[in-house]
Structures are given as structure tokens and as C-alpha cells.
Amino acid sequence: HGYFTFDPGFLATGSCESAITYIDGANGVLLHRGYPIDQLATEADYLEVCYLLMNGEAPTSEEYKEFVSIIKNHTMVHEGIASFFNGFSRDAHPMAMLCAVTGALSSFYHNDLDISDPDQRKRCIKRLVAKMPTIAAMCYKYSIGQPFVGPKNSLSYSENFLNMMFSVPAEDYEINPAVAKAMDRIFTLHADHEQNASTSTVRLSGSSGANPYACIAAGIASLWGPAHGGANEACLTMLEEIGSVDRIDEYVAKAKDKSDPFRLMGFGHRVYKNFDPRAKVMRETCHEVLDSLGIDDPLLDVAMKLEKIALEDPYFVEKKLYPNVDFYSGIILKAIGIPTSMFTVIFALSRTIGWISHWDEMLSQPGAKIGRPRQMYTGSDKRDFQPIEK
Ligand code: CMC
């Protein structure tokens, strides 16, 4: 009673037990249900990883087929969802729309939802995995004033997303297999990352028994910030600002200057003090996509040179600041033609399976408690209130 650990930013606080993801930041290890992320990213597809995260085991080919067919059956959203968009300003940030519309799903699935029933929880997971690409693409289409494109069951998960993003009624989008593969890999590499800010937010929201769709909206809100998921957008904006290779030194000096709040976006990580294993795969994929699309973009030259300089600079070396997953994903997404404002939306879409698997795990643990951190009070001592006329 009365004693607790004071740990702002939760640098040394374990908030839960979890069997989903293991990270060893010092050695650059990331495992999902025991499997190394590089193997999952290169040998499985995103929906297999979703199945693995939610169920604990990878699917057999029969289970996979059934899972894919269930996901495809849930890709459409209620027509009522489409009308939500008309209330948004045309220049609304897609994350603002994603957060609101995902939260609005709770108005369609609430009254008969029993979250103490594991089967009902699994149904929520499948619904979310199926609908997030549809909603994410709707956010983009609304922002550019084009009609929504519905899901197509003949396409894979990543192809379908690209098709809903880039097809127009007059012309179907031509899917480049290298681009679809890269998209799928981006989804996989962002699928889960244990108790980061957004996942902890989803767990904390869900610990009160709140509606899961509202909890995911809370996760989206937390992810939006530039220190978290917003870093991929902030990274590209920074590269654009740097503009040319000869200005890199100036920005590196700014990042090292302690009187300047500027940080090199896409560098550093709370947990990884070694190369982020996701960044390794993302780096390779980045080169594959650029080669396959034959893209020659001066911004990419800036990115590659910046990576080299930072990896050799003693400031970054001593502080163990390596390029993180957002550094390379931003470059790939730009090459695919995805606008910067959609980068964090894609992160949210990918991370939804991680968030909701943690929510499900928390609710399945016996004796789960509502999350309730304590605080160190720094306000006034007790004093007597004076009526306003005095
Ligand atoms: N540029 C320059 N200096 C940095 C950077 C950077 N990107 N990141 C950390 N530092 C310095 C920081 O100033 C501090 O120096 P000192 O010890 O002299 O005060 C030291 O490195 C440790 O930094 P910290 O802020 O105590 O570390 P943290 O664990 O609290 O923060 C971070 C981690 C990711 C928020 C931070 O590295 C950062 O702001 N990076 C840029 C934003 C970014 O790329 N975020 C994406 C993270 S990966 C995806 C995700 O989580 O969503």
C-alpha cells in the first residue's frame, strides 16, 4: 500500500505476460510465436502471419485456405460506413479518417457482442483483418476525390489493397508482382512488436472491457505520433526537406546538436540497440522494388547517403542509433506511388492484427485486471477552499 515504482515512459516496467512476440533488442532478435521475423517475411505471407499471431500456430494448407476464404468474405464494409466519409474535410489527414471510421465500426458491432466468448473475439479479429485494407483505401480515395473501389476476391490480400488504392472506374490498376510482394512484406514486418505505445494503448483500453473496434481506434491514435508510427511519414518529409546530398551534413549536425530538438527521423529505437531485424529485410526489399521499377529518384540517393553517413558517424554509433523499419518502408512506399500521408495508415492496417491479438490474449488470461498506473503527485498540499466571493 502506498509504494510503487516510479517509471515515466515505462522504461523498466513489464505490464503483462504475453506469448505472442519476443524481442531481444541488444542482439537484434524479433520472434513471433518463436519464429524469426526474417523467415516469416520471406517464407510466409501476411495472412499466414496473421493466423499465427492470433492462434499461436502457423496454419496447415487446409487451415490457411479456410482462413483466406473467411477473410475474403468479410472485406466489404457496411454501406453506412461510406457515408461517414462525407462528413470529413477533403484535406483531412487519412489517419484522422481511419481512426474515426474504425472507431465507428463499434456502432455496427456492439449490441450483441460478448467479448467473454473466445469465438466471438476471433470473429472480431477476422472482421478487422478483412476490413482494414478496405477502410484504409477508402481514406485515400476520399482524400483525392475519387470513387471508392470495392474489394475483389480474386486478388490476394496485398493485391486487393493496391487495387482498391489505385484502380479507377475507367481503368484497372496493373499489378506488378514485385510491388505486391513488397506490400505484403511491409504488412508482415509491421504485424506486431509487443508492448509499444499503441499496443499498450489497445491493451489498456481493452482492460476495461471496452468494445474492441473502439480499442483499435485508440491504438490508431497512439500510432499516429511522429515518435511512433508517424515516423515513416516524418522521415520522408525530412528527406524532402534535405532535398539534396550536399545538405545531409547540415542535418546530421542539427540532429547531434543538443540545443536543437531536431532528430533524424527513421533512426533509433527504444528497444533495438542493434540493427532492427525488420529493417534488414526492409532494406533488401527496398533495393528489389527500386530495381524492379527502375526508379531513379534523387530523394532515394539522399536516403542511401544519409544511411551511410549515420552508420559511420561516432554520435550515432556510440548511441547505437541504427536506421529503423520506418526509414526503409517510407522509401518503398514512395516508390510504389503511395502518398506520404498514407504511410502511417498502412502501418496501422498492418499492426491491427498485433493489436487485436494482444487484446484477445489479455481477455483470455484468467484474473485479467483493469490497467491502472499510479502517479507521483506534484500539486499543492491540502488547503481550504474559499467561496468565490472571498
Ligand atoms: N536523432 C538524433 N539523436 C537521437 C535520435 C535521432 N533519431 N534518437 C535518439 N537520439 C539520441 C537522444 O537525443 C538521446 O541522446 P542523449 O543520451 O545525449 O540525451 C539518445 O539518443 C537516446 O534517445 P532517447 O530519446 O532517450 O531514446 P528513446 O528510447 O526514448 O527514443 C525513439 C526512441 C525511437 C523515440 C527515438 O530514437 C526517436 O525519436 N527516433 C526518431 C523517430 C523515429 O524514427 N521513430 C520510429 C521508431 S521505430 C517504429 C515505431 O516504434 O513505431
Residues whose N, C-alpha, C, O or C-beta is under 5 A from the ligand:
A	BS01	CMC	P226 A227 H228 G229 A231 A255 F262 R263 L264 M265 G266 F267 G268 H269 R270 K319 N324 D326
